[in-house]
Amino acid sequence: MISEPGPRLTFLKKTGKETVVLHMGPAGLRPQSVIFPPQDTRVRYADFQNDGNMIYARKTTVTDPEENQLTVELKNMVFNDPMPPEIFALKVPADFDTIPLSDQRQIP
């Protein structure tokens, strides 16, 4: 894969071989792509959105060595939306038995 121009961070093994190359966008604040040279795989990020305090890429594309692509597009993101306590309520079945971890019996 061809390296892109612009600011980047390159992570090397002790042998000096590249393991990850992180390309930053033109402003240098957001990742534009990540290349994994040993796997010849690239992950590209696009369509950044700012949802209050959260900045995220709405579009992520993974390209493999054969140039096959998988693209994930996020359409309806919700961050830190209040959740009602009922979501976490555990309804224990009537025939449920509690067995302490200290109990040495064989569990069926």
N, C-alpha and C positions, 0 to 999 in steps of 0.2 A: 504494500500500500504506500502511496505517496504521502509524505509529510506535508502538512499545510503551513503556509507562511504565518508569521505573527508570533505573539508571545506563547511560550509553551514551557511546560515542566517535563523533564525526562527523568524517569526512574530507572536506575541501572542495577544490574546484578554485580556481585563482587568481581566478576569476570569482565565487566565493562559493557556487557550486552544489554540493550534496551529491554525492559520488561513492560513498561507502560509509558506512553507519551500523551500528556494532557495538553490539548490546544485550547487556549483561551480566546474569547471573542475579541472583536476590535477594541472594545473598551478595557479588556483585560479583567473584567469582573465576573464573567460567567463562562463555564466550560462550553466550548463549541463542539469538541469531539474528544474521544479517548481512543487511542490506538493501542492494541495489545499485539506487538510485533511477533512474539513467539507463536501466537495462534493466528496471525494474519487476519485479525478481526478489528472492526472499527465500530464505535458507538457514536452517533451524531445526535446533538440536541438542538431543537429549534422551537420557535414560537414561545418564547419565554413570557410568562405572565406574572404579575405581582398581585397577590391576593392578600392585601393588608401587610402582614409581616413575613409572608412566605413567597419566595420567588421560585418558580418551577418551570420546567420545560414541558409544554403541552404535547410536544412531538419528539419521540425518541426512535431512532432507526439503528438497527444492528445489521452490519454487513459482514458476511463470512468470506472465506478465501475464494469461494466460487462465485462471488458477487450476488449470492442470494440475500434478500433483505427481509427483515421483519420490522414493521413499523407499528408503534403503539401511539395512539392519539388519545389524550385525555380530554374529555369534553365537559364533564360536570364535577369539578373538584370541590370538596368542602373540607376546610381545615379547622380543627378545634371547635366544631359546632357542639353546643351543649347536648348531652345525651341524658335521657331520663333514667333514673335509678332502676326502673323496672327491667331494663335491658340486662342488668347484672344479677337479677333475682334468680336463685337456683330453686327449681321446683323438684323436690326429692320425691321419687316414686314411693308409694305406700309400702311396698315390699322390700325396700332398700335397707340393708344392714350396714352399720358402721363398725369396722374392725380396726382397732388401734394398731399402729405399726409395731408396737411392742408385743402384740399377741403372737404367740409362736404356733398357733394352729395352722393347719394346712387350709388354704383358701381353695374352695371348689372351683 
